[in-house]
Structures are given as C-alpha cells and as structure tokens.
C-alpha cells in the first residue's frame, strides 16, 4: 500500500516538475509522490495553488494540524469515486432513525469489544486491570440495538473513561497518570498522547474513506451537522484501542517517549517534535502489521482493514451483507 508522509519542520512544500519537494532548515527533500497517499503537516509549511492542483491529480490528501497536534483541516481532492447511488443509500440510512441506530450500535459494539481485548491482553500480563474490566463488561451488558444514539454515546463515554483510567495500572508511571480526560488543550502527558494519536486516527480513516464510494460527511454514531466530516470519527472508534492506545502504552512503557518529550505553555501540554516523530514511526509500524483475513484468505495490514471496514459499510447500504464491526482477537 502507499504510505503517509509527515512534515514536522517549518518550510515550503511545492511542486517541482513531476514530483514534490520540501524545503526547510536549509535542506531540500524530494518526495516520491507515486508511493504516497497522504501528507500530514505539523509544522508551519507554506504551499501554493500549483502544488494543490498537482496533489489533486495524484489523489493525495493533505492534512493540517495545529500547535497542539489537533486536526485543523484537510485539502480533500475532488472525489474521484463519486457515486450518486451510494450517497443516496448512505443518506437514507442516516435519515431513517431505525437504520441509523443499527449502525451506531455496531460502531459502539466494535469499539467496546476492542477495548476489552486490549484490557484482557494486559490482564494476562499481570496488570491489575481486572476491576476496570469488570465495570466495562457490566456497562457493555446495558447496550441494546434499540437505544437512542445519545444513549449509546453516553454508555460508550462511560466505558472509555473507565478504560483510560486502567492505563495507570498498565503503565505504573506517576508522570503519566490519567487523572481525567482533558482536551483542547490537554493538561497532562497522557492526555496529550491520547489527543495526538486520536487526531491521526481520524485523518487516517478520512484518507481511507476517500478511496471508497462513501461520503465522509455522513456519519451515524457521530451526528451529521455543520462539522465537515463525521463518518471517519465513527470508524476511528473501532480502531483507536488496538492501534492508537497500544502504541501509546508501548511507547511510554518502553520509555521511547518520556517526560522530556513534552513542554507546557500557558494553556496546556504539548508533545515536542521528537516525541511526535517517535510516535508516528511506531504507529506506521503498527499500520503495516498484517493479520490473516479469514474471508480473503491472505494477510492484510491494519491500515487495509480500515478501508475494508468502509467497503463493508458499502455492502450494508446496498443490502448485500449486514455490517458487523472489525473485532480484534489475540
């Protein structure tokens, strides 16, 4: 599969003949665009219309993040797989409350299953997460397909709060205590990593949706409103525990990311460039890790599984096969 490229330094990104060049810190680096699916820009990087036209031709998505690593927006090239039929079917499943609740329930069910899988993995390695896991399983038992979307999100939010609190027992690191979920900006190291990782997961799902016939503006668990994209947030819920959270726990647990990789300003805590680079290197390794796909009969990368999840939604909308979320097994 094509790969992602990350720009942490300040500079200029521009077209050079039939490729892209990044100029910054007195260096010039050529980018092999034929092997790239998306750019992630974290530094102060300038570009122009000529570059955007070229990225559109090459179907490369450009994602921008702010000073704290929060997603700001994307240059989302004109959809090349537009399907009026698929958009109508997708909208139909949103407008019909019963159909929407079915999908919202499946997204929450998939997220909670994968949360439990992560906790069981650490429980089997003598981490004291049993009590949290019991609470989560009790909350999960209250989930039903006929619950409203707001009720589903409420239960999912309570489950995720218990889940994040279990990180203290897994890491056993006073510097990386969870305390409580804080955002925009996060107020401690662990929350900073969670927010940074989640932003990457949202944009990765957005990039994979771009390669399908789906419209990322029509979500089901996350309300479709004036927010530009929401379907990517739905898909991200399923994959965050097994991709983002496992990378966070690994990087901190193996001291690949430490207190020295953060700085605090007047508003909150920021992950420094070195920490971002380490995190993205490990996440790219995780994205590239393969699992045997039962139906396809071959190994598939985690990144590819995200797109396959979108394809499963297409089949659901067309009435070919009921959607069931990706369920991790270890």
C-alpha beads as a LAMMPS data file, in Angstrom:
LAMMPS data file: protein, C-alpha beads

330 atoms
329 bonds

1 atom types
1 bond types

-500.0 500.0 xlo xhi
-500.0 500.0 ylo yhi
-500.0 500.0 zlo zhi

Masses

1 110.0

Atoms # bond

1 1 1 0.000 0.000 0.000
2 1 1 1.008 3.627 -0.428
3 1 1 2.453 5.335 2.626
4 1 1 1.942 8.525 4.603
5 1 1 4.498 11.331 4.884
6 1 1 4.843 13.631 7.894
7 1 1 6.231 17.178 7.931
8 1 1 7.246 18.382 11.394
9 1 1 9.670 21.166 10.411
10 1 1 8.816 24.610 9.063
11 1 1 9.357 25.206 5.378
12 1 1 7.827 25.252 1.908
13 1 1 6.134 22.404 0.069
14 1 1 5.981 22.897 -3.681
15 1 1 5.758 21.146 -6.999
16 1 1 8.989 20.522 -8.888
17 1 1 8.414 19.140 -12.389
18 1 1 6.541 15.870 -11.839
19 1 1 7.199 15.477 -8.142
20 1 1 7.048 17.429 -4.856
21 1 1 9.931 18.982 -2.964
22 1 1 10.081 20.135 0.661
23 1 1 12.482 22.956 1.506
24 1 1 13.220 23.743 5.132
25 1 1 16.082 24.055 7.622
26 1 1 18.422 24.721 4.706
27 1 1 17.638 21.331 3.179
28 1 1 15.777 20.182 0.117
29 1 1 13.998 16.835 0.073
30 1 1 12.245 15.328 -2.937
31 1 1 9.069 13.354 -2.293
32 1 1 8.282 10.215 -4.380
33 1 1 4.596 11.034 -4.858
34 1 1 3.811 7.825 -6.739
35 1 1 4.175 5.934 -3.461
36 1 1 2.336 8.428 -1.205
37 1 1 -1.360 8.521 -0.294
38 1 1 -1.380 11.457 2.131
39 1 1 0.672 14.246 3.707
40 1 1 0.421 15.174 7.402
41 1 1 1.655 18.704 8.136
42 1 1 2.538 19.643 11.736
43 1 1 4.987 22.499 11.139
44 1 1 4.479 25.916 9.542
45 1 1 4.511 24.774 5.929
46 1 1 3.601 27.023 3.004
47 1 1 2.202 25.776 -0.293
48 1 1 0.503 27.245 -3.358
49 1 1 -2.220 26.522 -5.882
50 1 1 0.217 24.818 -8.243
51 1 1 1.012 22.233 -5.564
52 1 1 -2.666 21.678 -4.705
53 1 1 -3.512 21.105 -8.366
54 1 1 -0.739 18.525 -8.557
55 1 1 -1.887 16.760 -5.359
56 1 1 -5.401 16.665 -6.772
57 1 1 -4.137 14.982 -9.934
58 1 1 -2.261 12.424 -7.855
59 1 1 -5.228 11.951 -5.486
60 1 1 -3.115 12.815 -2.434
61 1 1 -4.902 14.112 0.668
62 1 1 -3.215 16.880 2.683
63 1 1 -3.937 17.080 6.438
64 1 1 -3.030 20.045 8.670
65 1 1 -2.581 20.047 12.465
66 1 1 -2.248 22.919 14.915
67 1 1 0.405 23.706 17.518
68 1 1 -1.014 21.093 19.893
69 1 1 -1.258 18.377 17.252
70 1 1 -5.019 18.772 16.842
71 1 1 -6.507 18.220 13.412
72 1 1 -7.297 21.546 11.708
73 1 1 -8.499 20.572 8.267
74 1 1 -7.667 18.868 5.010
75 1 1 -7.148 19.552 1.375
76 1 1 -9.509 16.841 0.201
77 1 1 -9.162 16.497 -3.584
78 1 1 -12.280 16.229 -5.702
79 1 1 -13.782 12.808 -5.064
80 1 1 -12.701 10.500 -7.863
81 1 1 -15.071 7.669 -6.917
82 1 1 -18.280 9.672 -6.633
83 1 1 -21.434 7.560 -6.703
84 1 1 -24.807 9.270 -6.585
85 1 1 -26.445 5.943 -5.793
86 1 1 -24.144 5.265 -2.827
87 1 1 -24.604 8.768 -1.401
88 1 1 -28.377 8.366 -1.576
89 1 1 -28.233 4.987 0.165
90 1 1 -25.892 6.361 2.810
91 1 1 -28.197 9.329 3.437
92 1 1 -31.205 7.013 3.564
93 1 1 -29.584 5.041 6.403
94 1 1 -28.959 8.277 8.273
95 1 1 -32.422 9.790 7.785
96 1 1 -34.184 6.562 8.829
97 1 1 -33.773 6.563 12.629
98 1 1 -34.077 2.786 12.964
99 1 1 -31.398 2.179 10.322
100 1 1 -29.120 4.791 11.851
101 1 1 -29.417 3.261 15.327
102 1 1 -28.396 -0.146 13.968
103 1 1 -25.142 1.269 12.625
104 1 1 -24.472 3.437 15.679
105 1 1 -24.913 0.357 17.872
106 1 1 -22.473 -1.650 15.745
107 1 1 -19.815 1.085 15.944
108 1 1 -20.095 1.176 19.744
109 1 1 -20.144 -2.614 19.955
110 1 1 -16.967 -2.840 17.883
111 1 1 -15.215 -0.169 19.949
112 1 1 -16.120 -1.800 23.265
113 1 1 -15.093 -5.256 22.074
114 1 1 -11.665 -3.985 21.090
115 1 1 -11.331 -2.091 24.380
116 1 1 -11.985 -5.335 26.245
117 1 1 -9.465 -7.195 24.081
118 1 1 -6.756 -4.660 24.977
119 1 1 -7.517 -4.923 28.703
120 1 1 -7.559 -8.729 28.606
121 1 1 -4.174 -8.636 26.882
122 1 1 -2.693 -6.668 29.777
123 1 1 -4.568 -8.635 32.438
124 1 1 -2.912 -11.771 31.048
125 1 1 0.415 -9.998 31.611
126 1 1 -0.276 -9.494 35.306
127 1 1 -1.507 -5.900 35.047
128 1 1 -4.125 -5.002 37.652
129 1 1 -6.971 -4.078 35.304
130 1 1 -9.499 -6.710 36.388
131 1 1 -11.770 -4.335 38.322
132 1 1 -11.923 -1.853 35.455
133 1 1 -12.629 -4.680 33.017
134 1 1 -15.498 -5.914 35.211
135 1 1 -17.054 -2.432 35.256
136 1 1 -16.696 -2.121 31.472
137 1 1 -18.283 -5.531 30.900
138 1 1 -21.152 -4.545 33.185
139 1 1 -21.686 -1.325 31.230
140 1 1 -21.431 -3.212 27.951
141 1 1 -24.270 -5.513 29.042
142 1 1 -26.593 -2.484 29.099
143 1 1 -26.060 -1.783 25.402
144 1 1 -29.008 -2.686 23.167
145 1 1 -29.727 -2.052 19.463
146 1 1 -32.884 -0.082 20.273
147 1 1 -31.063 2.545 22.369
148 1 1 -31.006 6.086 21.023
149 1 1 -27.763 7.380 19.559
150 1 1 -27.367 9.743 22.524
151 1 1 -27.798 6.825 24.956
152 1 1 -25.260 4.740 23.044
153 1 1 -22.729 7.561 23.143
154 1 1 -23.360 8.041 26.854
155 1 1 -22.597 4.411 27.679
156 1 1 -19.607 4.394 25.331
157 1 1 -18.267 7.527 27.013
158 1 1 -18.521 5.935 30.471
159 1 1 -16.777 2.801 29.204
160 1 1 -13.945 4.777 27.662
161 1 1 -13.460 6.754 30.887
162 1 1 -13.021 3.506 32.828
163 1 1 -10.736 2.206 30.106
164 1 1 -8.441 5.241 30.172
165 1 1 -8.244 5.004 33.969
166 1 1 -6.865 1.481 33.576
167 1 1 -3.782 2.987 31.877
168 1 1 -2.461 3.935 35.333
169 1 1 -2.248 0.265 36.327
170 1 1 -0.777 -0.747 32.983
171 1 1 1.949 1.912 32.916
172 1 1 2.634 2.266 36.656
173 1 1 4.282 5.600 35.918
174 1 1 3.463 8.592 38.136
175 1 1 4.442 11.063 35.402
176 1 1 1.866 9.542 33.046
177 1 1 -1.175 9.350 35.283
178 1 1 -4.505 9.728 33.524
179 1 1 -6.374 11.769 36.201
180 1 1 -9.256 12.699 33.879
181 1 1 -9.837 13.233 30.169
182 1 1 -8.848 16.755 29.154
183 1 1 -8.827 18.235 25.669
184 1 1 -8.119 21.368 23.681
185 1 1 -5.527 21.625 25.034
186 1 1 -4.808 18.523 27.162
187 1 1 -3.473 19.160 30.652
188 1 1 -1.094 16.243 31.205
189 1 1 1.272 13.964 29.301
190 1 1 -1.044 11.001 28.857
191 1 1 -3.946 13.122 27.657
192 1 1 -1.609 14.833 25.199
193 1 1 -0.649 11.478 23.687
194 1 1 -4.281 10.343 23.528
195 1 1 -5.380 13.526 21.763
196 1 1 -2.445 13.462 19.355
197 1 1 -2.991 9.809 18.481
198 1 1 -6.740 10.223 18.053
199 1 1 -6.201 13.112 15.623
200 1 1 -4.012 10.868 13.478
201 1 1 -6.588 8.094 13.608
202 1 1 -9.354 10.457 12.448
203 1 1 -7.359 11.668 9.459
204 1 1 -6.194 8.166 8.550
205 1 1 -9.811 6.986 8.437
206 1 1 -10.681 10.048 6.353
207 1 1 -7.954 9.183 3.849
208 1 1 -9.198 5.600 3.566
209 1 1 -12.812 6.714 3.074
210 1 1 -11.553 8.921 0.221
211 1 1 -10.596 5.736 -1.646
212 1 1 -14.174 4.391 -1.483
213 1 1 -17.598 5.493 -2.763
214 1 1 -18.662 6.712 0.681
215 1 1 -19.263 10.319 1.680
216 1 1 -17.260 11.151 4.854
217 1 1 -19.726 13.904 5.765
218 1 1 -22.487 11.421 6.629
219 1 1 -21.790 9.666 9.928
220 1 1 -24.108 7.638 12.140
221 1 1 -22.801 7.468 15.686
222 1 1 -21.425 10.994 15.337
223 1 1 -24.157 13.349 14.199
224 1 1 -24.061 14.722 10.683
225 1 1 -24.178 18.505 11.100
226 1 1 -22.099 21.534 10.174
227 1 1 -18.929 19.613 11.053
228 1 1 -17.278 18.826 7.739
229 1 1 -16.630 15.119 8.358
230 1 1 -18.176 12.575 10.733
231 1 1 -18.031 9.073 9.184
232 1 1 -14.278 8.972 9.832
233 1 1 -14.995 9.553 13.532
234 1 1 -17.316 6.531 13.522
235 1 1 -14.708 4.231 12.003
236 1 1 -11.972 5.575 14.272
237 1 1 -13.867 4.460 17.388
238 1 1 -13.337 0.837 16.380
239 1 1 -9.620 1.098 15.680
240 1 1 -8.381 3.535 18.346
241 1 1 -7.986 0.915 21.114
242 1 1 -5.951 -1.580 19.085
243 1 1 -3.846 0.931 17.162
244 1 1 -3.510 4.290 18.923
245 1 1 -3.762 3.089 22.514
246 1 1 -1.435 0.137 22.020
247 1 1 1.189 2.487 20.540
248 1 1 0.781 4.909 23.458
249 1 1 1.176 2.146 26.031
250 1 1 4.141 0.691 24.176
251 1 1 5.973 4.000 23.713
252 1 1 5.539 5.032 27.350
253 1 1 6.048 1.560 28.779
254 1 1 9.316 1.095 26.880
255 1 1 10.363 4.694 27.666
256 1 1 10.556 5.598 23.998
257 1 1 8.565 8.691 24.992
258 1 1 9.331 10.275 28.376
259 1 1 8.589 13.466 30.312
260 1 1 11.384 15.175 28.369
261 1 1 9.370 14.892 25.151
262 1 1 6.768 17.400 26.383
263 1 1 6.613 21.081 27.131
264 1 1 3.995 23.146 28.920
265 1 1 2.703 26.523 27.821
266 1 1 0.154 28.837 29.421
267 1 1 -2.754 26.702 28.193
268 1 1 -1.675 23.067 28.308
269 1 1 0.868 20.370 27.477
270 1 1 2.456 19.973 24.039
271 1 1 4.266 16.967 22.562
272 1 1 7.615 18.086 21.147
273 1 1 8.765 17.281 17.628
274 1 1 10.981 14.382 18.746
275 1 1 8.065 12.774 20.578
276 1 1 5.808 13.185 17.552
277 1 1 8.394 11.561 15.317
278 1 1 8.808 8.583 17.640
279 1 1 5.044 8.153 17.963
280 1 1 4.486 8.275 14.205
281 1 1 7.308 5.823 13.499
282 1 1 5.749 3.321 15.881
283 1 1 2.232 3.948 14.561
284 1 1 3.384 3.413 10.979
285 1 1 4.858 0.072 12.047
286 1 1 1.520 -0.817 13.615
287 1 1 -0.404 0.236 10.498
288 1 1 1.857 -2.001 8.395
289 1 1 1.481 -5.033 10.686
290 1 1 -0.530 -7.765 8.964
291 1 1 -3.209 -10.162 10.147
292 1 1 -4.712 -13.152 8.379
293 1 1 -8.067 -12.199 6.879
294 1 1 -10.438 -15.142 7.162
295 1 1 -12.627 -14.323 4.170
296 1 1 -9.842 -13.168 1.839
297 1 1 -7.534 -15.980 2.893
298 1 1 -4.464 -13.767 2.966
299 1 1 -2.613 -11.405 5.266
300 1 1 -3.910 -7.832 5.402
301 1 1 -2.365 -4.792 7.098
302 1 1 -4.193 -2.929 9.847
303 1 1 -4.332 0.071 7.535
304 1 1 -6.019 -2.014 4.858
305 1 1 -8.522 -3.275 7.425
306 1 1 -9.711 0.309 7.866
307 1 1 -10.598 0.551 4.189
308 1 1 -12.182 -2.901 4.247
309 1 1 -14.386 -1.606 7.062
310 1 1 -15.598 1.123 4.710
311 1 1 -16.254 -1.458 1.987
312 1 1 -18.364 -3.426 4.486
313 1 1 -20.473 -0.316 5.007
314 1 1 -21.000 -0.010 1.261
315 1 1 -22.315 -3.578 1.159
316 1 1 -24.586 -2.807 4.111
317 1 1 -26.058 0.238 2.375
318 1 1 -26.724 -1.795 -0.771
319 1 1 -28.401 -4.556 1.212
320 1 1 -25.796 -7.163 0.253
321 1 1 -24.488 -8.005 3.724
322 1 1 -25.307 -6.725 7.201
323 1 1 -22.483 -4.662 8.678
324 1 1 -20.518 -6.199 11.543
325 1 1 -17.587 -4.248 13.016
326 1 1 -13.969 -5.382 12.996
327 1 1 -13.375 -7.453 16.118
328 1 1 -9.785 -7.979 17.219
329 1 1 -8.667 -11.363 18.528
330 1 1 -5.331 -12.036 20.203

Bonds

1 1 1 2
2 1 2 3
3 1 3 4
4 1 4 5
5 1 5 6
6 1 6 7
7 1 7 8
8 1 8 9
9 1 9 10
10 1 10 11
11 1 11 12
12 1 12 13
13 1 13 14
14 1 14 15
15 1 15 16
16 1 16 17
17 1 17 18
18 1 18 19
19 1 19 20
20 1 20 21
21 1 21 22
22 1 22 23
23 1 23 24
24 1 24 25
25 1 25 26
26 1 26 27
27 1 27 28
28 1 28 29
29 1 29 30
30 1 30 31
31 1 31 32
32 1 32 33
33 1 33 34
34 1 34 35
35 1 35 36
36 1 36 37
37 1 37 38
38 1 38 39
39 1 39 40
40 1 40 41
41 1 41 42
42 1 42 43
43 1 43 44
44 1 44 45
45 1 45 46
46 1 46 47
47 1 47 48
48 1 48 49
49 1 49 50
50 1 50 51
51 1 51 52
52 1 52 53
53 1 53 54
54 1 54 55
55 1 55 56
56 1 56 57
57 1 57 58
58 1 58 59
59 1 59 60
60 1 60 61
61 1 61 62
62 1 62 63
63 1 63 64
64 1 64 65
65 1 65 66
66 1 66 67
67 1 67 68
68 1 68 69
69 1 69 70
70 1 70 71
71 1 71 72
72 1 72 73
73 1 73 74
74 1 74 75
75 1 75 76
76 1 76 77
77 1 77 78
78 1 78 79
79 1 79 80
80 1 80 81
81 1 81 82
82 1 82 83
83 1 83 84
84 1 84 85
85 1 85 86
86 1 86 87
87 1 87 88
88 1 88 89
89 1 89 90
90 1 90 91
91 1 91 92
92 1 92 93
93 1 93 94
94 1 94 95
95 1 95 96
96 1 96 97
97 1 97 98
98 1 98 99
99 1 99 100
100 1 100 101
101 1 101 102
102 1 102 103
103 1 103 104
104 1 104 105
105 1 105 106
106 1 106 107
107 1 107 108
108 1 108 109
109 1 109 110
110 1 110 111
111 1 111 112
112 1 112 113
113 1 113 114
114 1 114 115
115 1 115 116
116 1 116 117
117 1 117 118
118 1 118 119
119 1 119 120
120 1 120 121
121 1 121 122
122 1 122 123
123 1 123 124
124 1 124 125
125 1 125 126
126 1 126 127
127 1 127 128
128 1 128 129
129 1 129 130
130 1 130 131
131 1 131 132
132 1 132 133
133 1 133 134
134 1 134 135
135 1 135 136
136 1 136 137
137 1 137 138
138 1 138 139
139 1 139 140
140 1 140 141
141 1 141 142
142 1 142 143
143 1 143 144
144 1 144 145
145 1 145 146
146 1 146 147
147 1 147 148
148 1 148 149
149 1 149 150
150 1 150 151
151 1 151 152
152 1 152 153
153 1 153 154
154 1 154 155
155 1 155 156
156 1 156 157
157 1 157 158
158 1 158 159
159 1 159 160
160 1 160 161
161 1 161 162
162 1 162 163
163 1 163 164
164 1 164 165
165 1 165 166
166 1 166 167
167 1 167 168
168 1 168 169
169 1 169 170
170 1 170 171
171 1 171 172
172 1 172 173
173 1 173 174
174 1 174 175
175 1 175 176
176 1 176 177
177 1 177 178
178 1 178 179
179 1 179 180
180 1 180 181
181 1 181 182
182 1 182 183
183 1 183 184
184 1 184 185
185 1 185 186
186 1 186 187
187 1 187 188
188 1 188 189
189 1 189 190
190 1 190 191
191 1 191 192
192 1 192 193
193 1 193 194
194 1 194 195
195 1 195 196
196 1 196 197
197 1 197 198
198 1 198 199
199 1 199 200
200 1 200 201
201 1 201 202
202 1 202 203
203 1 203 204
204 1 204 205
205 1 205 206
206 1 206 207
207 1 207 208
208 1 208 209
209 1 209 210
210 1 210 211
211 1 211 212
212 1 212 213
213 1 213 214
214 1 214 215
215 1 215 216
216 1 216 217
217 1 217 218
218 1 218 219
219 1 219 220
220 1 220 221
221 1 221 222
222 1 222 223
223 1 223 224
224 1 224 225
225 1 225 226
226 1 226 227
227 1 227 228
228 1 228 229
229 1 229 230
230 1 230 231
231 1 231 232
232 1 232 233
233 1 233 234
234 1 234 235
235 1 235 236
236 1 236 237
237 1 237 238
238 1 238 239
239 1 239 240
240 1 240 241
241 1 241 242
242 1 242 243
243 1 243 244
244 1 244 245
245 1 245 246
246 1 246 247
247 1 247 248
248 1 248 249
249 1 249 250
250 1 250 251
251 1 251 252
252 1 252 253
253 1 253 254
254 1 254 255
255 1 255 256
256 1 256 257
257 1 257 258
258 1 258 259
259 1 259 260
260 1 260 261
261 1 261 262
262 1 262 263
263 1 263 264
264 1 264 265
265 1 265 266
266 1 266 267
267 1 267 268
268 1 268 269
269 1 269 270
270 1 270 271
271 1 271 272
272 1 272 273
273 1 273 274
274 1 274 275
275 1 275 276
276 1 276 277
277 1 277 278
278 1 278 279
279 1 279 280
280 1 280 281
281 1 281 282
282 1 282 283
283 1 283 284
284 1 284 285
285 1 285 286
286 1 286 287
287 1 287 288
288 1 288 289
289 1 289 290
290 1 290 291
291 1 291 292
292 1 292 293
293 1 293 294
294 1 294 295
295 1 295 296
296 1 296 297
297 1 297 298
298 1 298 299
299 1 299 300
300 1 300 301
301 1 301 302
302 1 302 303
303 1 303 304
304 1 304 305
305 1 305 306
306 1 306 307
307 1 307 308
308 1 308 309
309 1 309 310
310 1 310 311
311 1 311 312
312 1 312 313
313 1 313 314
314 1 314 315
315 1 315 316
316 1 316 317
317 1 317 318
318 1 318 319
319 1 319 320
320 1 320 321
321 1 321 322
322 1 322 323
323 1 323 324
324 1 324 325
325 1 325 326
326 1 326 327
327 1 327 328
328 1 328 329
329 1 329 330
